[in-house]
């Protein structure tokens, strides 16, 4: 089998697996919700009553500003890394592509980052491999950023989370030992001549000091802190009071779980009723609405900038190439 066919086959298998995971999650949720629904009331009616009880205008008043704030923070991460590794790009020129990439990210986050790399290649003439390296660096830092916050979360909520989450500190120990060794290998003179480490796709890792990993994680952290407040306030609109300190323990764990791929953020949605078993129906609705509105509204923001990005990508009148 050729490399191309093998890659397509692996992608297909991953897609099938993600759908199976989502199906298993929603089957589990249906079973749990049906067991908690009042007698003589169907699951659909029960969930409809939960929907009807929410003040959606107040909820939108919380979620829309948060989505806009997240875009600003996400763009700041892109701006800082691009300016460090690739080219001097103004923040204002990166915000449109960061927003527009959310549209494609609904389907696949990696394709969304690939679109950003293509845009930056067209806009600033940076080699595709180098931009791919920067996108890989951002994803690498994002994993450790989510892991750090998940570790903080599980330590805060240790007594309240299921024991399976008690494995997070062990995962963190091995992950940070790996990160330490990883950074050392790229910074050590012993491996300067390695053909693998000198591959263009690893350019960002070769050029990044240890402190820059921390910088990228710190830039992104205000978005998570804001999310803790937003999710706490939103939960109260669903009739479930979750104090900020409690949400600070739970939400990073749920965000870390969202790394598992699957349509409709099924794993993240399922974690809410697991963590709040006394409110299975309400927290199922809450999780589904919170995570999926965030994706869809971010994509809606992207539509505002889509024409400008398309002009750059495909040679429209605003394209620097056309000029």
N, C-alpha and C positions, 0 to 999 in steps of 0.2 A: 504493500500500500504506500503511495506517495505521501510526502510530508503534508501537502495541502489537504489530501483526502483524510489523512489521519487527524489533522487539526479540526476539520469539519465534523468528523465522527465524534471526537472528544467533546466538541462544543455541543453537539446534539445530545450526547449522553448527559452532560451537565444540565442542559435544559430540561430533559426528561426527569432527572433526579430532583431538580428544584421544584418541578410541578408535583412530583410525588410527595415531596416533603410538605408542600403547601396543602395538598389534598389530605394528608394525614393530620396536619394541624387543624384544618377546618372541620374534619370529621370528629376529631377529639372535642373541639369547641361545641359542635352541635350536640354531641352526647352529653357534655357537662351542662350546657344551657338547658337542654330538655329536662334534665334531672332536677333543675332548680326552678323551672317555670311553674307558675301556679297551676293547679288542676283545672282541666277543661279549657286551657288556653294554649294555643299552638305556639311553637317557637317563634314563628313569623310575627304573630300578634304581640307576643311578649317583647320582642325586640322593637317593634313599631311603637309600643308604649314608652319604651326607654327613649327612643328618638324624639317622640313628641314632648317629652318632659324637659328637654334642654332648651335654654335660651340661646338660640343660634346667633342672634345679632351680637350679643355679648361675647360669644365664643369667637366669632369672626374678628371682633375688635381686639382680641388677644392674639389670634393666630396670624392674621395678616401682617401686623408689625413685626412679629417674630420671624416670619418667612423673609421679609425684607432685610431684617438685621442679619439673618443667617447668610443671605446673599452677599452682604457687605463683608462679613467675616471670611466667607469662602473665597471671595475675590482677593481679599488681603493676603491669604495664604498663597494663591496663585501669583499675585503681584510680587510678593517677597521672593518666592523661589525662582520665578522667571528672571527677575532682575539680578539675582545672585548667580545663576548658572548660565543664562542665555543672552539676554539683551535688555537694554534700558527701555522698558515699556511703561508708559503712564498707567496709573490705576484706572483712569477713565476709559482707556482703550481696551482693558482686559475685562471690565465688568460686562459688556455686551456678550462676549463669547462665553463667559462663565455662566451667565443667565441662560443663554440659548442652549448650552450643552445639557441643561436640566431636562429639556424636551426629550433628547435621545436617552438620557440616563433612566427614564422611566422603563425603557426596555432593557438597557444594559449600561451600567456605570462605566465599564471599561471603554465601550464605544464612545460614550460621551467625552471621556478624556482624550480619546483618539481624535475626535472632532476638534477639540481645543488645540491639540498639537498641530493639526492641519491648518487651522486658522492662523496660528502664530508663525508657521512656516511661510504662509502666503504674505502675512502682514509685515514680518520682520526679517524674512529670509534665513531664519535659523534652520540648521539641518534637522531633518526629521528624526534621526537617531538621537540627537541631543535633546530634543523636545520630549521624545519618548522616555528618555532617561529621567527628565524632570518630573513627568507624570508618574513614573514608577516610584520616584523618591517621595512624592506627595502621598501616594497610596501606602507606601511603607511606613511613613510617619503617622498616617491616620490609624493604622492598626495599633501602633504602640500608644498613641494618644487615647484611643478607646480602651485599651488594656489598662493603662494607668488609672483612668477614671473608673473602670469596672472594679479594679482592685480597691480604690478608695470607697466605692459604693458598697462592696461586699464586706469590707471591714466595718463600715458604719452600720450596716443592716445584718450583721452576722447572725444574730439570734432569730431573725425573722425570715430569712430567705431559705428555700429548700437546700438540703445538704449538697446537692449536686453543684451548687454555686460555690461551695467551700473549696472546690478545686481551683478556683481562679488564682489564689495566691501562689499555688504550685506552678500553674501555667505562667504566671508573671515571673517567677524566679528563673525558670528555664529560658523564657523569652528574653529577659534582660541579660542573662549570661550570653545568649546568642548575639544580642545586639552589641554587647561590649566586645566580643570577639570579632564580630562583623566590622565594626568601626576600626578596630585595631589593625585588621588585615588590610583595609583600604588606606590607612594612614601610615603603615609600617613601610620602611625602605626595603624590607626583605622581599616584598612582592611587587616592587615597581616594574619588573620586567615581565610579569605574568601577562600572557596574551588574553586570558579570560578577563582579568581585572581591567585591562586596557581597552576592552570592547567599548565602542561609542555608547551603547545602551547603559553602561555603568558610569558614564562621565560624572553625573551628579554625585554619586557616592564617592568617587575619587576626590572630588573638589570640596566636599562638605566636611568641615570640622565637626567634632562631637557636639559643640555648642549649638550648631545650626539645627540639628535635630530637635533640640529642646526649644529653640526659638519658634520653629514651625508649630510645635505642639502648643506652646503658650499662645500664639496668635489665634489658634482655633478654639482655645478653651473658653473664652467669653460666650461663644455660641452654646456650649453645653450648660454653663451656669445659667444663662438666660432660659434655656429649655427647661431646667428644673423648676424655675418660677412659673413659666408658661404652662407646663403640664400640671403643676400643682393647682393653679388657678382654674385650668380647664376641667380638671377632675371634679372640682367643687360644683361646677355647672352641671355635671352629670349626677350630682347628689352624693359624691364620695369625697370626704374631706381627707386630704393627704398633706400633712404639714411639709414645709420646705425641707426640713431636716430629713424626714422620711423619704421624700422623693429623691433627695440627693443620694440616698443609699440605693434606691431601686432603679432609677432611670439610667444611670451609666451601665448597669448590668443588662438592661433591655437593649440599649443602643449597641452594646458589644454583641449581644445575641443576634442583632439585625445584620451582622456581617454574613450570617448564613444566607445564601441566596434563595430566593423564592418569590413568586408573584404575590402582590398585595402585602408584602412584608409580613408573611404569615407567621414566621417564627416570633418576631417582635410582638405581633398582636396576641399570640398565644401565651406569651410570658405574663401579660397583665392579669388574666384570670388565675394563672398559677400562683402569682404573688399575692393576689387578693381573692382567695377562694370564697369568701363570704359575699362577694359581689360579682359572680361569674358573668352573668348576662350583661350587667352595666359595664364592666371593665372590658368585655369582649367588644362591645360597641365602641367604647372609648378608644381602645387601642386601634381598632380598624379605622375609625374616623381620623384620629390624630395622625397616624403615620401616612395614610394614603392622601389625606388633604394636603399634607406638607409636600408630597411629591407632585401632586397635580397643580397646586398653586404655584410652586416654583417653576413648573413647566409653563404655566400661564404667563408668569413674569418673562420667561424666555421668549415668548411670542412677540413681546413688545420690541425686542432687539433683533428679531430674526432677520428682517430685511437688511439691516446694516451688516450683519454677519454674512448673509448670502452674497451681498455685493462684493465683499472681500474674497469670499471663497470662489465665486464663480465669475468674477470680473465685471461687476456692475459699475455704475457711474461713480460710486463712492470708493471703489477699490483703489488702493495705492498702486496696484499693478496696471489698472486701466489708465491711471494718471501718467 
